[in-house]
Amino acid sequence: MSRTSDPGVHGAATPVDPRQFKSFAEFYPFYLREHSNAMCRRLHFVGTSLSLLFLIGLVVTGHLWYLIAGLACGYGFAWVGHFAFEKNRPASFKRPLYSFIGDWMMWRDILLGRISLH
């Protein structure tokens, strides 16, 4: 089980700059620690799931508003999770690509039961 189910992991004494990681493999454990709060993980999961539905809508219809709605849901739910529950700044501000990949990896790991929503 990952450390994401361990409450309080995000309260490290020394802040970590996400730009220090040279690979996604180095970044992902940090990403998971930044999502130790179950409500934050739930909000990420909902936002990412809705984004996937909007992406499907974009492909099926070609309407660009689905892209805007998908981005708004994905980032909106995630940022509420970070600011309201996790009490940290999203890593997407400093590592947008790694954070985007991390969102999808965490979504997959939740689906596979590797990460708990409790």
Secondary structure, DSSP 8 states (H G I E B T S, - for coil): --GGGSTTTT--SS---GGG-SSHHHHHHHHHHTT-SHHHHHHHHHHHHHHHHHHHHHHHH--THHHHHHHHHHHHHHHHIIIIII-S--GGGT-HHHHHHHHHHHHHHHHTTSS---
